[in-house]
């Protein structure tokens, strides 16, 4: 119903502007209302996980099995808030890594690639999302490093 009203207002405002050659206050009011409607909500963050990762992938604990590409223990997201739509990753500058879903010791599934400090990963684009995650394939680290995971909601 709102869209029909907005379309009607627009169609009434345009002929008025064209016939007078000036912008009417009616048209200016409509533009102001439009800007208010598209204002973004403030983003909220909640720390939901922290893990220490090594600078290289660990050797497989099950020889000949697929997966095992982690350089960290499993991060189990702690009480993600209602309305979570993304994860924000905080890591040392210059470190890049992948994030895998960690369901079992030998079945790691890639979720996000080339994650760096401050990157937000969209959960909607990740159908295989799980609250159990692992860091893998780190680059740019020479020693163990900490990764913090924030829920964006």
ABEGO torsion letter per residue (X at the ends): XAAAAAAAAAAAAAAAAAAAGBBBAAAAAAAAAAAAAABBBBBBBBBABBBBBBABBBBBABBGBBEGABABBBBBBBGBBBGBABBBBBBBBGBBBBBBBBABAABBBBABBGBBBGBBBBAAABAABBABBBBBGBBGBABBBBBBBBBBX
